[in-house]
Amino acid sequence: MRERQVEQALVKAVKTRDGICPKFVSPGLAGVPDRLVLMPNGKMGFVEVKAPSKKPRALQLYRIKQFRDLGFKCFVLDDVSEIGGILHEIENQV
């Protein structure tokens, strides 16, 4: 399975839960996660998508930590079986 397939599965799963999952591009701020996950009731998270068994680069890990330190939910996704758990965490944040 390729990264693109994992990403497509995430987008589809978010849509089935009435959310949107836009590509996140931030000129001038490298290493940001690939996708925003925007769910009903103002719930949101960031997802860095990887091919199975691939790991984030050092800059991506830095951005993930930076976002988490600011209080945002931020995930690394490399297996479609993790999508449900990630979406559950985003949807149930307080």
C-alpha positions in Angstrom: 0.0 0.0 0.0 1.2 3.5 -0.8 1.0 6.8 1.1 -1.6 8.0 -1.4 -3.9 5.1 -0.7 -3.6 5.6 3.1 -4.4 9.3 2.5 -7.4 8.5 0.3 -8.8 6.2 3.0 -8.5 8.9 5.6 -10.3 11.4 3.4 -13.1 8.9 2.7 -13.5 8.0 6.4 -13.7 11.7 7.4 -16.4 12.3 4.8 -18.5 9.4 6.0 -18.5 11.1 9.4 -19.7 14.4 7.9 -16.3 16.1 8.2 -13.8 17.5 5.7 -10.2 16.7 5.3 -8.4 19.3 3.2 -4.8 19.1 2.2 -2.7 21.4 4.5 -0.1 23.4 2.8 1.6 26.2 4.6 4.1 28.3 2.5 6.9 29.5 4.7 6.4 26.8 7.4 7.9 23.5 6.2 7.2 20.2 7.8 3.5 20.7 8.6 1.2 17.7 8.6 -0.4 16.6 5.3 -4.1 16.9 6.3 -6.4 18.9 8.5 -9.3 16.9 9.9 -12.3 19.1 10.5 -15.2 17.4 12.2 -18.6 18.5 13.2 -18.9 20.5 16.5 -15.6 22.3 16.0 -13.4 19.3 16.5 -10.1 19.3 14.6 -6.8 17.6 14.3 -3.7 17.3 12.1 -2.6 14.1 10.4 0.8 13.4 8.9 0.2 10.5 6.4 3.0 8.0 5.7 3.3 4.8 3.6 3.2 1.7 5.8 6.3 1.4 8.0 7.7 4.8 6.9 8.6 7.3 9.6 8.3 11.1 9.7 11.4 13.2 9.0 13.0 15.2 11.8 11.4 18.4 10.8 7.9 16.8 10.6 8.5 15.4 14.1 9.4 18.8 15.3 6.2 20.3 13.8 4.1 17.6 15.4 5.6 18.3 18.8 5.2 22.0 18.3 1.5 21.6 17.4 0.9 19.2 20.3 2.6 21.7 22.7 0.1 24.3 21.5 -2.7 21.9 22.5 -3.7 20.5 19.1 -4.4 16.8 18.3 -1.7 15.7 15.9 -1.2 12.2 14.6 1.0 10.1 12.3 -1.0 7.7 10.2 0.8 4.8 8.3 -1.9 2.1 8.5 -5.5 2.4 7.5 -6.5 0.3 10.5 -5.6 3.3 12.7 -8.0 5.7 11.0 -11.0 4.8 13.2 -9.0 5.4 16.4 -7.6 8.7 15.2 -11.1 10.0 14.2 -12.5 8.8 17.6 -9.8 10.8 19.4 -10.5 13.9 17.4 -14.3 13.7 17.7 -14.1 13.1 21.5 -11.7 15.8 22.5 -12.9 18.3 25.1 
